[in-house]
């Protein structure tokens, strides 16, 4: 395993992490999200010296955190960096952003209980809540950090100006944003408008300020694994059916680019999935590639990607394909 360091976090972080959204349950990710398979996948990651696990309460409405808590039993907790989030709640009508102080103070205790741990390594605001002054939210963050429940504080999906304002009150140790080969400065994620541009704004800021950067959806929800057909259709038990980029004419544009990238990968004797990981790992601003894996074999494949690096010649060919996607 390879590791990266940033000045805002004392521990080294494995460049391959595990995004635990896929452990939300069968109604979100199909039968591969059965509990035993999820636990086996997490333990396979830990056995390969992956030390970074990223989850959230809303992933399966508590289910992902619970599975992570079960999977880490028997492992040295001090060697595992667990990141979870707050602020994205749910009710019978759906999910909503809510970062009121009392809610955050309640959420942290619920997460600690589900994860069956005494502390969270990195606690992140999942999405901005425009209805709540950020000062109120940060009062709660400061309180739970002072109580020893959280070691580091991070943000996810925040505009860079808002991050700078937050840092005047409390240090930000990490940022999490949408980023992969085909979504470099994406304007949307599913139907949600994004208030940041990752490659143009977030990456330089993280590098300059010693923050960990954690790119979510590094495979564009599976497309960059290189196995999808042009007529791919998702079932009713697959959350990816709600992503408008993965259907219709927009999907065909992305699929064509993936096909071209796959040909380049095969030319150099590498799987497309390994190329997608390598493209991220080589960026000095990227700290840990947190991909959703739904089997031990998938996490092993991600780790295997570290056995080689993209050459200059290969990089030039990739850049030609990616150029139109800089602002898509």
C-alpha positions in Angstrom: 0.0 0.0 0.0 1.1 3.6 -0.7 0.2 6.4 1.7 0.0 10.2 1.4 0.3 12.9 4.1 -1.1 16.3 4.5 -0.2 18.9 7.1 -3.7 19.2 8.5 -3.9 15.5 9.5 -1.2 13.7 11.6 -1.8 10.2 10.2 -0.8 9.0 6.8 -3.8 8.0 4.7 -3.8 5.1 2.2 -4.1 6.3 -1.3 -6.8 3.6 -1.8 -9.8 4.2 0.4 -13.2 2.6 0.6 -16.4 4.6 0.0 -19.1 2.8 2.0 -22.1 4.2 0.1 -22.4 0.8 -1.6 -23.1 -0.8 1.8 -26.5 1.0 2.0 -28.5 -2.2 1.5 -30.1 -4.3 -1.2 -32.8 -1.7 -2.0 -30.0 0.8 -3.0 -27.4 -1.4 -4.6 -29.0 -4.7 -5.2 -28.0 -8.1 -3.8 -24.3 -7.3 -3.8 -25.1 -5.0 -0.9 -26.1 -7.9 1.4 -24.5 -7.5 4.8 -22.1 -10.5 4.7 -20.7 -9.4 1.3 -20.2 -5.8 2.6 -18.4 -7.0 5.8 -16.2 -9.3 3.7 -15.3 -6.4 1.4 -14.4 -4.1 4.3 -12.3 -6.7 5.9 -10.5 -7.5 2.6 -9.7 -3.8 2.4 -8.3 -3.7 5.9 -6.2 -6.8 5.3 -4.7 -5.1 2.2 -3.7 -2.2 4.5 -6.4 0.2 3.3 -6.8 2.4 6.4 -9.4 4.9 5.2 -13.2 4.2 5.3 -15.7 6.9 4.3 -19.4 6.5 5.3 -22.4 8.6 6.2 -25.6 8.2 8.2 -27.8 8.7 5.1 -26.1 5.8 3.3 -28.9 3.3 3.8 -30.3 5.5 6.5 -27.9 4.2 9.2 -27.2 0.8 7.5 -23.7 1.6 6.1 -22.4 2.9 9.4 -23.8 -0.1 11.2 -22.1 -2.5 8.8 -18.8 -0.6 9.1 -19.0 -0.9 12.9 -19.5 -4.7 12.6 -16.7 -5.2 10.1 -14.0 -3.4 12.1 -14.4 -5.6 15.1 -11.2 -7.5 15.8 -9.0 -4.9 14.1 -6.9 -2.3 15.7 -9.2 0.7 15.8 -6.2 3.1 16.2 -5.0 2.1 12.7 -8.3 2.8 11.0 -9.3 6.2 9.8 -13.1 6.5 9.8 -14.8 9.4 8.2 -18.5 10.0 8.4 -20.8 13.0 7.9 -23.7 15.0 9.3 -26.4 17.3 8.0 -28.2 15.1 5.5 -31.3 13.8 7.3 -34.3 11.9 6.1 -38.0 11.4 6.8 -40.9 9.7 5.1 -40.9 12.4 2.4 -37.2 12.0 1.5 -33.8 13.5 2.4 -33.1 17.1 3.4 -30.1 19.2 4.5 -30.2 20.3 8.1 -27.2 21.6 10.1 -28.8 23.1 13.2 -26.7 22.9 16.3 -29.0 20.6 18.3 -29.3 18.3 15.3 -25.5 18.0 14.8 -25.0 17.3 18.5 -27.6 14.5 18.2 -26.2 13.1 14.9 -22.7 12.5 16.3 -24.0 10.3 19.1 -26.1 8.3 16.7 -23.1 7.7 14.4 -20.9 6.7 17.3 -23.5 4.2 18.4 -24.0 2.7 15.0 -20.2 2.6 14.3 -19.7 1.2 17.8 -16.7 3.4 18.4 -15.7 6.1 20.9 -14.6 8.7 18.3 -14.8 9.7 14.6 -11.5 10.5 12.9 -12.9 12.9 10.3 -16.4 14.4 10.7 -17.7 16.1 7.6 -20.6 18.4 6.8 -22.3 16.4 4.0 -23.9 19.3 2.1 -24.4 23.0 2.8 -27.6 24.0 4.7 -28.5 27.5 3.5 -31.2 27.9 6.1 -28.7 27.6 9.0 -25.9 30.1 9.8 -22.6 28.3 9.5 -21.5 29.9 12.8 -24.3 27.9 14.6 -23.2 24.6 12.9 -19.6 25.2 13.9 -20.5 25.8 17.5 -21.7 22.2 17.5 -18.6 21.0 15.7 -16.4 22.7 18.2 -18.3 21.2 21.1 -18.0 17.6 19.9 -14.3 18.1 19.1 -13.7 19.5 22.6 -15.5 16.4 24.0 -13.1 14.1 22.2 -15.8 12.7 19.9 -14.2 14.0 16.7 -10.5 14.3 15.9 -10.6 16.3 12.5 -13.2 18.3 10.8 -14.0 18.3 7.0 -16.5 19.5 4.5 -18.2 17.9 1.5 -19.7 19.7 -1.5 -18.9 23.2 -0.2 -18.1 26.2 -2.3 -14.5 27.4 -1.9 -15.5 30.8 -0.6 -17.5 29.1 2.1 -14.6 26.9 3.1 -12.3 29.9 3.4 -14.9 31.6 5.7 -15.2 28.4 7.8 -11.5 28.3 8.2 -11.6 31.7 10.0 -13.5 29.9 12.8 -12.3 26.3 12.8 -9.6 24.4 10.8 -10.8 22.4 7.8 -8.7 19.2 7.5 -10.3 17.7 4.4 -12.6 18.3 1.5 -14.7 15.8 -0.4 -16.0 16.6 -3.9 -17.1 14.9 -7.1 -14.1 14.1 -9.3 -13.1 11.5 -11.9 -11.7 11.4 -15.4 -15.0 12.5 -17.0 -16.3 14.8 -14.2 -13.5 17.2 -13.7 -15.4 20.4 -13.0 -18.9 19.0 -13.0 -21.8 21.4 -12.6 -24.2 18.7 -11.3 -24.3 15.5 -9.3 -27.5 13.4 -9.9 -30.1 16.3 -10.1 -28.1 18.5 -7.7 -26.4 21.7 -8.8 -22.8 21.8 -7.5 -21.5 25.1 -6.1 -17.9 24.3 -6.8 -15.6 23.3 -9.6 -13.3 20.5 -8.4 -10.3 20.7 -10.6 -10.3 24.4 -11.0 -11.0 25.4 -7.4 -10.9 22.7 -4.8 -7.7 20.8 -5.8 -5.5 23.9 -5.8 -7.0 25.1 -2.5 -6.5 21.7 -0.8 -2.9 21.5 -2.0 -2.1 25.1 -0.9 -3.7 24.7 2.6 -2.6 21.2 3.5 -6.0 19.6 3.4 -6.8 16.0 2.4 -8.8 15.8 -0.8 -11.1 12.8 -1.2 -12.7 12.4 -4.6 -16.0 10.7 -4.5 -17.4 8.7 -7.4 -13.9 8.1 -8.9 -15.4 5.5 -11.4 -18.3 7.8 -12.3 -20.5 5.3 -10.4 -19.1 2.3 -12.3 -18.8 3.6 -15.9 -15.1 3.9 -15.7 -14.7 0.3 -14.7 -14.9 -0.3 -18.4 -17.5 -3.0 -18.5 -20.8 -1.2 -19.3 -22.7 -1.8 -22.5 -24.0 1.1 -24.6 -27.6 0.2 -23.7 -27.0 -0.2 -19.9 -30.2 0.1 -17.9 -30.4 0.1 -14.1 -33.0 -1.9 -12.2 -35.4 -0.5 -9.6 -33.0 -1.6 -6.8 -30.1 0.5 -8.1 -29.7 4.1 -6.9 -27.8 5.0 -10.1 -31.0 5.0 -12.0 -31.5 8.6 -10.6 -28.3 9.9 -12.3 -29.3 11.7 -15.5 -25.8 11.5 -16.9 -26.2 7.7 -17.0 -29.2 7.6 -19.3 -30.2 8.8 -22.7 -28.0 11.0 -25.0 -25.8 12.3 -22.2 -24.9 8.7 -21.3 -23.9 8.0 -24.9 -21.4 10.9 -24.8 -19.8 9.6 -21.6 -19.9 6.0 -22.8 -18.1 6.9 -26.0 -15.3 8.6 -24.0 -15.0 5.6 -21.7 -14.7 3.3 -24.8 -11.8 5.4 -26.1 -10.1 5.4 -22.7 -10.5 1.6 -22.5 -8.8 1.2 -25.9 -5.9 3.2 -24.6 -5.7 1.2 -21.4 -5.7 -2.1 -23.4 -3.1 -0.8 -25.7 -0.8 -0.5 -22.7 -1.9 -3.8 -21.3 -4.0 -2.4 -18.4 -7.6 -2.7 -17.3 -9.7 0.5 -17.6 -10.5 0.5 -13.9 -6.8 0.6 -13.0 -6.2 3.5 -15.4 -9.1 5.4 -13.7 -7.4 4.9 -10.3 -3.9 5.8 -11.5 -5.1 9.0 -13.1 -6.3 10.2 -9.7 -3.5 8.8 -7.6 -0.8 10.6 -9.7 -2.4 14.0 -8.8 -0.5 15.4 -5.8 -3.7 17.0 -4.5 -5.6 13.7 -4.4 -5.1 12.0 -1.0 -7.3 8.9 -1.1 -9.3 7.4 -4.0 -12.5 6.4 -2.2 -14.3 4.0 -4.6 -17.4 2.1 -3.9 -16.5 -1.6 -4.0 -19.1 -4.4 -3.6 -16.8 -7.4 -3.4 -13.4 -8.3 -2.1 -12.2 -8.8 -5.7 -13.0 -5.2 -6.5 -11.0 -3.7 -3.7 -8.1 -6.0 -4.6 -8.3 -4.7 -8.1 -8.1 -1.1 -6.9 -5.0 -1.9 -4.8 -3.4 -3.8 -7.7 -3.6 -0.5 -9.6 -0.7 0.8 -7.5 1.7 -1.7 -9.1 2.2 0.6 -12.1 2.0 4.3 -13.2 0.7 6.1 -16.2 3.6 6.9 -18.6 4.1 10.3 -20.3 3.1 8.8 -23.7 -0.1 7.2 -22.2 -0.9 10.4 -20.4 -0.8 12.4 -23.7 -3.3 10.0 -25.3 -5.6 10.2 -22.3 -5.5 14.0 -22.3 -6.8 14.1 -25.8 -9.9 12.1 -24.9 -10.5 14.1 -21.7 -10.1 17.6 -23.1 -13.8 18.0 -24.0 -14.8 17.0 -20.4 -12.9 19.7 -18.6 -16.2 21.7 -18.1 -18.9 19.1 -18.5 
